[in-house]
Amino acid sequence: MSFQSLGFLLFFPCCCLVYYALPQRMRPGWLLAASYFFYLCCGVQFAALLAVVTLASYALGRALEQARSRRGRRLLLAAGVMGAAGVLAVFKYTGFALQAAADLLHLLGFAFAPPEFSLVLPVGLSFYTFQVIGYLTDVYRGDIPAERSLVRYGLFVSFFAHILSGPIARGGQLLPQLEKPAPFDAAGVRDGLLLMLWGYFEKMVVADRAGLVVDTVFGDYAAYGGVERLLAAVLYSVQLYADFAGYSHIAQGAAGVLGIRLADNFRQPYLAQNVRDFWGRWHLSLSGWLRDYIYIPLGGSRRGRLRQYLNLLATFLVSGLWHGAAWHFVFWGGLHAAYQIAARLTVPLRARINLGQGVLPRWARRLVTFGLVTVAWVFFRADSVHQALSYLGGIAGWFDPWAFTDGTLLTLGLDGWGWFVLFCGVLALFFVDCLHERGIRLRPVFARQPVVYRWLICYAALAAVLVFGIWGPGYAAADFVYFQF
């Protein structure tokens, strides 16, 4: 059941009405049942796996808290982490590992044909396994107590707002909210619905429309010149951000209607002034998870410069592999590690030539960062490393600026009206991000307006999403990009 489906638009209000009609002590149980119904609609065959992972990690969490010996606690944690990671590995990486082994043996002169191995990846598996690993690690460290209620723990793992594509919740942040459900709050419901509406705008008006151009050019990139390839690469950066931020905002808004606060997942990432800053703004729940459970345990920056670089590389390679079982995802992760290592290595040189924060204007630093990130996104979007290199090579090798004026852009999946709507949508997205960067939030401003104006704005925004998102020319409904991960 996708957030933009009719089924969800019927499920969500029914879920909320029953939730607030029940006594507070019964609400977690209802929300757990509703979340499993939501997940069953996404794939009945995977609900049993979700239940098994939930029961096993719940039992391990309780055992971790009760274990007295350090060795026993370590063994329990290792069992939990290896079990959750093993489930993910079987479904997501077995075929990739077999093919990689076959390629290595071929290079060594041995013939090996890997057996056919194909499993359908359960929706949300990458997210909830990381959530379970984080929970068990936090219990082991003593950061949080083990959850005693199986109902609340089951809801923590399966909550419909975040199970499909995050944000990856932390036990210390979400479990206390489930223990004491918040009372009905009209302002919270209003803010949640507004955030959902903004998420639908990002997804349906911006991301899906940009995706038409991206799919057209990337699908047959050899037929297009440098202008079209560059434009599609930039629009993929826009599509990915609007798509995933849109999903995250819908998830946060839906949870907010129920009085539950999910962690922010984005903080104006394309206004970052360097790649390190970008990763402090992009997919915050994943980047924070990788920092706290991989980078820092490996030693972080505490064991010398070389060890820090190796830790960065390992962390970003895991990030790439988490996104997909393919070498182009691994390369994407490695490229981001290379960006950050290069930035650290060139600090003395940049200081010597006075190339620092005060030399390049802020907008120039942001533009350079966006360019580096966009180059990396090409590897993320391509089907292979070779295809990405070929795609990027064509940008410089065949650049015809007249493509902006000779009607070429009208052959890329959008007509003139579609381009206009996309341009206005991107402009609105950029404008809101700039306001947020300055600390100006629109929802508090909206809440201070007279009630008549508020209703008019809401109806106008809803109409815009429906007209330009659903019935607008060139629209094509699409799943959220991160569903594939």
C-alpha positions as CSV (number, residue, x, y, z in Angstrom):
1,M,0.0,0.0,0.0
2,S,1.8,3.1,-1.2
3,F,1.2,6.5,0.3
4,Q,-0.1,7.9,-2.9
5,S,-2.6,5.0,-3.4
6,L,-6.4,5.3,-2.9
7,G,-6.1,2.5,-0.4
8,F,-3.9,4.5,1.9
9,L,-6.2,7.6,1.6
10,L,-9.0,5.4,2.9
11,F,-6.9,3.5,5.4
12,F,-5.3,6.5,7.1
13,P,-8.4,8.4,8.2
14,C,-10.0,5.2,9.5
15,C,-6.9,4.3,11.4
16,C,-6.8,7.8,13.0
17,L,-10.5,7.9,13.9
18,V,-10.4,4.5,15.7
19,Y,-7.1,5.4,17.3
20,Y,-8.4,8.5,19.0
21,A,-11.7,6.9,19.9
22,L,-10.0,4.2,21.9
23,P,-8.7,4.6,25.5
24,Q,-4.9,5.5,25.6
25,R,-3.9,2.0,26.9
26,M,-5.5,0.3,23.9
27,R,-4.0,2.6,21.2
28,P,-0.6,0.8,20.8
29,G,-2.4,-2.5,20.2
30,W,-4.7,-0.9,17.6
31,L,-1.8,0.8,15.9
32,L,0.1,-2.5,15.8
33,A,-2.8,-4.2,14.1
34,A,-3.3,-1.4,11.7
35,S,0.4,-1.4,10.8
36,Y,0.4,-5.2,10.1
37,F,-2.7,-4.7,7.9
38,F,-0.8,-1.9,6.1
39,Y,2.2,-4.2,5.6
40,L,0.1,-7.2,4.5
41,C,-1.3,-5.0,1.8
42,C,2.3,-4.5,0.5
43,G,3.0,-8.2,0.4
44,V,1.3,-11.0,2.4
45,Q,4.3,-13.3,2.0
46,F,6.6,-11.1,3.9
47,A,4.6,-10.5,7.1
48,A,5.7,-13.7,8.6
49,L,9.4,-12.7,8.2
50,L,8.6,-9.4,9.9
51,A,7.0,-11.2,12.8
52,V,9.9,-13.6,13.2
53,V,12.5,-10.8,13.2
54,T,10.4,-8.9,15.7
55,L,10.0,-11.8,18.1
56,A,13.6,-12.8,17.9
57,S,15.0,-9.3,18.4
58,Y,12.5,-8.7,21.3
59,A,13.7,-11.8,23.1
60,L,17.3,-11.0,22.5
61,G,16.8,-7.5,23.8
62,R,15.3,-8.8,27.0
63,A,18.1,-11.4,27.3
64,L,20.7,-8.7,26.8
65,E,19.4,-6.7,29.7
66,Q,19.3,-9.7,32.0
67,A,22.7,-11.1,31.1
68,R,25.3,-10.5,33.7
69,S,28.6,-11.5,32.1
70,R,30.3,-9.3,29.5
71,R,31.0,-12.3,27.4
72,G,27.4,-13.5,27.4
73,R,26.2,-10.0,26.5
74,R,28.6,-9.9,23.6
75,L,27.5,-13.3,22.3
76,L,23.9,-12.2,22.5
77,L,24.6,-9.0,20.6
78,A,26.6,-10.8,18.0
79,A,23.8,-13.3,17.6
80,G,21.2,-10.5,17.1
81,V,23.4,-8.4,14.7
82,M,24.4,-11.5,12.7
83,G,20.9,-12.8,12.6
84,A,19.3,-9.5,11.4
85,A,22.2,-8.9,8.9
86,G,22.0,-12.5,7.8
87,V,18.4,-12.2,6.9
88,L,19.1,-9.0,4.9
89,A,22.1,-10.7,3.2
90,V,20.2,-13.8,2.1
91,F,17.4,-11.8,0.5
92,K,19.5,-8.9,-0.9
93,Y,23.1,-10.1,-1.5
94,T,23.2,-13.8,-2.2
95,G,22.9,-13.4,-6.0
96,F,25.5,-10.6,-6.0
97,A,27.9,-12.5,-3.9
98,L,27.7,-15.6,-6.1
99,Q,28.2,-13.5,-9.3
100,A,31.2,-11.7,-7.6
101,A,32.7,-15.0,-6.7
102,A,32.2,-16.3,-10.3
103,D,33.9,-13.2,-11.7
104,L,36.9,-13.5,-9.3
105,L,37.3,-17.2,-10.2
106,H,37.1,-16.3,-13.9
107,L,40.0,-13.8,-13.4
108,L,42.0,-16.5,-11.7
109,G,41.4,-18.9,-14.6
110,F,38.7,-21.1,-13.2
111,A,35.3,-21.7,-14.8
112,F,32.4,-21.3,-12.4
113,A,28.8,-20.8,-13.4
114,P,26.8,-19.4,-10.4
115,P,23.5,-21.1,-9.8
116,E,20.3,-19.3,-10.4
117,F,19.3,-17.5,-7.2
118,S,16.6,-15.0,-7.1
119,L,14.6,-13.9,-4.1
120,V,12.1,-11.1,-4.0
121,L,13.3,-8.5,-1.6
122,P,10.7,-7.9,1.2
123,V,9.5,-4.3,1.2
124,G,11.2,-2.3,4.0
125,L,13.6,-5.1,5.0
126,S,16.7,-2.9,4.7
127,F,15.2,-0.3,7.0
128,Y,13.7,-2.5,9.7
129,T,16.8,-4.7,10.0
130,F,19.0,-1.6,10.6
131,Q,16.4,-0.4,13.1
132,V,16.5,-3.8,15.0
133,I,20.4,-3.8,15.0
134,G,20.4,-0.2,16.3
135,Y,17.9,-1.1,19.1
136,L,19.9,-4.2,20.2
137,T,23.2,-2.2,20.2
138,D,21.6,0.5,22.3
139,V,20.4,-2.0,24.8
140,Y,23.8,-3.6,24.9
141,R,25.5,-0.3,25.6
142,G,22.9,0.6,28.3
143,D,21.7,3.6,26.4
144,I,18.1,2.4,26.6
145,P,16.3,-0.3,28.6
146,A,14.9,-3.3,26.8
147,E,11.3,-2.9,25.9
148,R,9.1,-5.1,28.1
149,S,5.9,-4.8,26.1
150,L,5.9,-7.0,23.0
151,V,3.0,-4.9,21.6
152,R,5.0,-1.7,21.9
153,Y,8.1,-3.3,20.5
154,G,6.2,-4.8,17.6
155,L,4.8,-1.4,16.8
156,F,8.3,0.2,17.1
157,V,9.5,-2.2,14.3
158,S,6.4,-2.3,12.1
159,F,4.8,1.2,12.5
160,F,3.2,1.9,9.1
161,A,4.6,5.4,8.8
162,H,8.2,4.4,8.6
163,I,8.4,0.6,7.8
164,L,8.6,0.9,4.1
165,S,11.4,3.6,3.7
166,G,12.2,5.0,7.1
167,P,13.1,7.3,8.7
168,I,15.1,4.6,10.6
169,A,13.8,5.1,14.2
170,R,15.9,4.9,17.3
171,G,14.5,3.1,20.4
172,G,15.3,6.0,22.7
173,Q,13.3,8.4,20.5
174,L,10.3,6.4,19.5
175,L,9.6,3.8,22.3
176,P,8.8,6.4,25.0
177,Q,6.2,8.0,22.7
178,L,4.5,4.6,22.3
179,E,4.5,4.0,26.0
180,K,2.5,7.1,26.7
181,P,0.4,8.0,23.6
182,A,-0.2,11.7,23.2
183,P,-3.7,13.0,23.6
184,F,-5.6,14.5,20.7
185,D,-4.1,17.8,19.7
186,A,-5.9,19.8,17.0
187,A,-2.8,21.9,16.2
188,G,-0.7,18.7,15.9
189,V,-3.2,17.2,13.5
190,R,-3.3,20.3,11.4
191,D,0.5,20.5,11.2
192,G,0.7,16.8,10.3
193,L,-1.8,17.1,7.5
194,L,0.0,20.2,6.1
195,L,3.3,18.3,6.2
196,M,1.7,15.4,4.4
197,L,0.3,17.8,1.8
198,W,3.8,19.3,1.2
199,G,5.2,15.7,0.8
200,Y,2.5,14.9,-1.8
201,F,3.5,18.1,-3.6
202,E,7.2,17.1,-3.6
203,K,6.4,13.6,-4.8
204,M,3.6,14.1,-7.3
205,V,4.3,17.5,-8.8
206,V,8.1,17.6,-8.7
207,A,9.6,14.1,-8.4
208,D,7.3,12.2,-10.7
209,R,7.4,14.9,-13.4
210,A,11.2,15.1,-13.3
211,G,11.4,11.3,-13.4
212,L,9.8,11.4,-16.9
213,V,12.8,13.3,-18.3
214,V,15.3,11.2,-16.3
215,D,13.8,7.9,-17.5
216,T,13.7,9.1,-21.1
217,V,17.3,10.1,-21.3
218,F,18.9,7.4,-19.1
219,G,16.9,4.8,-20.9
220,D,18.6,5.6,-24.2
221,Y,21.4,7.9,-23.3
222,A,23.5,7.1,-26.4
223,A,20.9,8.9,-28.5
224,Y,21.2,12.2,-26.6
225,G,23.8,14.9,-26.5
226,G,25.6,16.7,-23.6
227,V,22.8,19.2,-22.9
228,E,20.1,16.5,-22.5
229,R,22.4,14.3,-20.4
230,L,23.5,17.1,-18.2
231,L,19.8,18.2,-17.7
232,A,18.7,14.7,-16.9
233,A,21.5,14.3,-14.4
234,V,20.5,17.5,-12.6
235,L,16.9,16.5,-12.7
236,Y,17.7,13.1,-11.2
237,S,19.3,15.0,-8.3
238,V,16.0,16.9,-8.0
239,Q,13.9,13.8,-8.5
240,L,15.7,11.8,-5.8
241,Y,15.5,14.6,-3.3
242,A,11.9,15.5,-3.9
243,D,10.8,11.8,-4.0
244,F,12.5,10.7,-0.8
245,A,11.9,14.0,1.1
246,G,8.3,13.7,-0.1
247,Y,8.0,10.2,1.4
248,S,9.7,11.3,4.6
249,H,7.4,14.3,5.0
250,I,4.3,12.2,4.4
251,A,5.6,9.7,7.0
252,Q,6.3,12.4,9.5
253,G,3.0,14.1,8.9
254,A,1.0,10.9,9.2
255,A,2.8,10.1,12.5
256,G,2.3,13.6,13.6
257,V,-1.5,13.3,13.2
258,L,-1.3,10.4,15.6
259,G,0.7,12.4,18.1
260,I,4.0,10.6,17.3
261,R,7.1,12.5,16.2
262,L,9.5,10.9,13.8
263,A,13.0,12.2,13.3
264,D,13.8,14.6,10.5
265,N,15.4,12.9,7.5
266,F,16.5,16.0,5.4
267,R,17.8,19.4,6.2
268,Q,18.1,21.4,2.9
269,P,20.9,19.0,1.6
270,Y,21.4,20.9,-1.7
271,L,22.3,24.1,0.2
272,A,25.4,22.3,1.7
273,Q,28.7,24.0,1.2
274,N,30.8,20.8,1.0
275,V,30.3,17.1,0.7
276,R,30.8,16.5,4.5
277,D,28.1,19.1,5.1
278,F,25.9,17.4,2.6
279,W,26.0,14.2,4.6
280,G,25.0,16.2,7.7
281,R,21.8,17.1,5.8
282,W,20.9,14.1,3.6
283,H,19.1,11.0,4.8
284,L,19.9,11.9,8.4
285,S,18.5,8.7,9.9
286,L,20.8,6.5,7.8
287,S,23.9,8.7,7.9
288,G,23.4,9.0,11.7
289,W,23.0,5.2,12.0
290,L,26.2,4.6,9.9
291,R,28.1,7.1,12.1
292,D,27.0,5.7,15.4
293,Y,27.0,2.0,14.6
294,I,29.8,1.6,12.1
295,Y,32.1,4.7,11.8
296,I,32.6,5.4,15.5
297,P,32.9,1.7,16.6
298,L,35.6,1.3,14.0
299,G,37.5,4.0,15.7
300,G,36.2,7.1,13.9
301,S,38.9,9.8,13.9
302,R,40.5,8.7,17.1
303,R,43.2,6.4,15.8
304,G,45.2,8.5,13.4
305,R,44.7,10.0,10.0
306,L,45.2,6.8,7.9
307,R,42.8,4.9,10.1
308,Q,40.2,7.7,9.9
309,Y,40.4,7.5,6.1
310,L,39.9,3.7,6.1
311,N,37.0,4.1,8.5
312,L,35.4,6.6,6.2
313,L,35.9,4.4,3.2
314,A,34.4,1.3,5.0
315,T,31.4,3.3,6.2
316,F,30.6,4.7,2.7
317,L,31.1,1.3,1.0
318,V,28.6,-0.1,3.5
319,S,26.3,2.8,2.6
320,G,26.6,2.0,-1.1
321,L,26.1,-1.7,-0.6
322,W,23.1,-1.1,1.7
323,H,21.4,0.8,-1.2
324,G,21.8,-2.0,-3.7
325,A,23.6,-5.2,-4.4
326,A,25.6,-3.9,-7.4
327,W,29.0,-2.5,-8.1
328,H,27.7,0.9,-9.2
329,F,26.2,1.4,-5.8
330,V,29.5,0.4,-4.2
331,F,31.3,2.8,-6.5
332,W,28.9,5.6,-5.5
333,G,29.7,5.0,-1.9
334,G,33.4,4.9,-2.6
335,L,33.2,8.1,-4.6
336,H,31.7,10.0,-1.6
337,A,34.4,8.6,0.6
338,A,37.0,9.8,-1.9
339,Y,35.4,13.3,-1.9
340,Q,35.8,13.6,1.9
341,I,39.3,12.1,2.0
342,A,40.4,14.5,-0.7
343,A,39.0,17.4,1.2
344,R,40.9,16.4,4.3
345,L,44.1,15.8,2.4
346,T,44.1,19.2,0.7
347,V,43.4,21.2,3.8
348,P,47.1,22.4,4.1
349,L,47.3,23.2,0.4
350,R,44.1,25.2,0.5
351,A,45.2,27.0,3.6
352,R,48.5,27.9,1.9
353,I,46.9,29.4,-1.2
354,N,44.2,31.0,1.0
355,L,41.4,29.0,-0.7
356,G,39.0,28.9,2.2
357,Q,35.6,29.8,3.3
358,G,36.2,33.5,2.8
359,V,37.5,33.3,-0.8
360,L,34.8,31.4,-2.6
361,P,31.3,32.9,-2.2
362,R,28.7,30.8,-0.4
363,W,26.7,30.2,-3.6
364,A,29.8,29.0,-5.4
365,R,30.7,26.5,-2.7
366,R,27.1,25.3,-2.9
367,L,27.2,25.0,-6.7
368,V,30.5,23.0,-6.6
369,T,29.1,20.7,-3.9
370,F,25.9,20.2,-5.9
371,G,28.0,19.3,-9.0
372,L,30.1,16.7,-7.1
373,V,27.0,15.1,-5.6
374,T,25.2,15.1,-9.0
375,V,28.2,13.3,-10.6
376,A,28.0,10.7,-7.9
377,W,24.2,10.4,-8.5
378,V,24.8,9.3,-12.1
379,F,26.5,6.2,-10.7
380,F,23.6,5.7,-8.4
381,R,21.1,5.9,-11.2
382,A,23.0,4.0,-13.9
383,D,22.8,0.2,-14.4
384,S,26.6,-0.2,-14.2
385,V,29.8,1.6,-13.6
386,H,30.6,1.4,-17.3
387,Q,27.3,2.9,-18.2
388,A,27.8,5.8,-15.8
389,L,31.2,6.6,-17.1
390,S,29.9,6.5,-20.7
391,Y,27.0,8.7,-19.7
392,L,29.3,11.3,-18.1
393,G,31.8,11.2,-21.0
394,G,29.0,12.1,-23.4
395,I,28.2,15.3,-21.5
396,A,31.6,16.9,-22.3
397,G,32.0,15.2,-25.7
398,W,28.8,16.3,-27.3
399,F,27.4,19.6,-26.0
400,D,25.0,21.5,-28.1
401,P,23.6,24.6,-26.3
402,W,21.0,25.1,-29.1
403,A,19.1,22.2,-27.6
404,F,17.6,24.7,-25.2
405,T,16.0,26.7,-28.0
406,D,15.3,24.3,-30.9
407,G,12.6,22.2,-29.4
408,T,14.8,19.3,-28.3
409,L,13.6,19.6,-24.7
410,L,10.0,18.9,-25.8
411,T,11.1,15.4,-26.9
412,L,12.3,14.3,-23.5
413,G,8.9,13.2,-22.0
414,L,7.4,16.6,-21.2
415,D,5.5,19.1,-23.3
416,G,5.7,22.9,-22.8
417,W,3.1,22.9,-20.0
418,G,4.9,20.0,-18.2
419,W,8.2,21.9,-18.3
420,F,6.5,25.0,-16.9
421,V,4.9,23.1,-14.0
422,L,8.2,21.3,-13.3
423,F,10.1,24.6,-13.3
424,C,7.5,26.2,-10.9
425,G,7.6,23.2,-8.6
426,V,11.4,23.2,-8.4
427,L,11.4,26.9,-7.8
428,A,8.9,26.4,-4.9
429,L,11.0,23.6,-3.4
430,F,14.1,25.8,-3.6
431,F,12.3,28.8,-2.1
432,V,11.0,26.8,0.9
433,D,14.5,25.3,1.5
434,C,16.0,28.8,1.5
435,L,13.5,29.9,4.0
436,H,14.1,26.9,6.2
437,E,17.9,27.5,5.9
438,R,17.2,31.0,7.4
439,G,15.2,29.5,10.2
440,I,11.8,30.7,8.8
441,R,9.2,28.0,9.1
442,L,6.0,28.4,7.0
443,R,3.7,26.3,9.2
444,P,3.9,28.6,12.3
445,V,3.3,31.6,9.9
446,F,0.3,29.8,8.4
447,A,-1.1,29.0,11.9
448,R,-1.2,32.7,12.7
449,Q,-3.4,33.6,9.7
450,P,-7.2,34.1,10.1
451,V,-9.1,30.9,9.8
452,V,-10.7,31.9,6.5
453,Y,-7.3,32.5,4.9
454,R,-6.0,29.2,6.3
455,W,-8.9,27.2,4.7
456,L,-8.5,29.0,1.4
457,I,-4.7,28.3,1.3
458,C,-5.4,24.6,2.2
459,Y,-7.9,24.2,-0.5
460,A,-5.7,26.0,-3.1
461,A,-2.7,23.8,-2.2
462,L,-4.8,20.6,-2.4
463,A,-6.2,21.7,-5.7
464,A,-2.7,22.4,-7.0
465,V,-1.5,19.0,-6.0
466,L,-4.5,17.3,-7.6
467,V,-4.5,19.4,-10.8
468,F,-0.7,19.5,-11.4
469,G,0.1,16.2,-9.8
470,I,-2.6,13.8,-11.0
471,W,-4.4,15.5,-13.9
472,G,-1.6,17.6,-15.3
473,P,-0.2,16.8,-18.7
474,G,2.7,14.3,-18.7
475,Y,1.9,12.8,-15.2
476,A,2.8,9.2,-14.7
477,A,2.3,7.6,-11.3
478,A,5.4,6.0,-9.9
479,D,6.5,4.2,-6.7
480,F,8.8,6.0,-4.4
481,V,12.4,5.5,-5.5
482,Y,13.6,4.2,-2.1
483,F,11.1,1.3,-2.2
484,Q,13.7,-0.6,-4.2
485,F,16.2,-0.4,-1.4
